[in-house]
Amino acid sequence: MKQKDFNGKIEIEDGIEVKLVGSTLTLKGEKGEVTKMFKMPVFQLSQEKNNLTVSCTKYGVYENEKFKTLQAHVNNMIKGVKEGYVYRLKICSSHFPMNVAISGTKLIVKNLLGEKIPRELEIKPGAKVEIKGDIIEVTGIDKDLVSQVAADIEKSTKITKRDRRIFQDGIYITHKNSKAI
């Protein structure tokens, strides 16, 4: 059985500047600039005006899955530089009043279940974190980064060795990409 060659195209919308150097793709749009490095030895990326061409000498199920993954990452980059991403988290404290503050590049959670030592989380550069009452908003143009910062915030207040049905204090993700920046 003869293997087919594969050539796929990823169209990039007008108003977005594309720069491809080796396997590093940079997109620049209204909201800013996103850079990602794609290490996929099976594919060769090339740029034609505002389109990316992906070529592969061997084509099968594995290559098709990898191409769809590459296409999804590029589409996320396009949406990020056009609209941006927003994750919302809710601060829930039923037993002790929890204090959440931002100091420089750190998110500080005080008095979670009466703990004496505050929990601190370093906010990764590229994500913007704002506290509005009992809502925390994480915004940015890189979906991977924004979602990771939101997950890190949620994980920093995880309570172990207690019944989660009773001790529901913590910070929880409530909306993903609910509204553009």
Secondary structure, DSSP 8 states (H G I E B T S, - for coil): -----EEEEEE--TT-EEEEETTEEEEE-SS-EEEEE---TT-EEEEETTEEEEEESS-SHHHHHHHHHHHHHHHHHHHHHHT-EEEEEEEE-SSS--EEEEETTEEEEE-GGG-SS-EEEE--TT-EEEEETTEEEEEES-HHHHHHHHHHHHHHT---SS-TTT---EEEEEEES-S--
